[in-house]
Amino acid sequence: MPELFKKIEDKKFMWDGRIYEAKEEAEKIKSDYEKDNFQVQIVFEDGKYLVYTRRVVKELIIEGQPI
């Protein structure tokens, strides 16, 4: 089982939970994540491709009534 989290270039990335057989498949998923403003790394491990993502929170919106 791949690591759930991986530190790459001093940044914490989270595995997307899927194992890809082909690099092309992982590249397509990477592109989809990047369209949603994720930073993405593809890792080749044990003959399979893993996609790790991260996204920095730029805005925090809190809704509701103060307590």
Helices and strands as residue ranges (DSSP letters): E 5-8, E 11-20, H 23-35, E 39-45, E 48-54
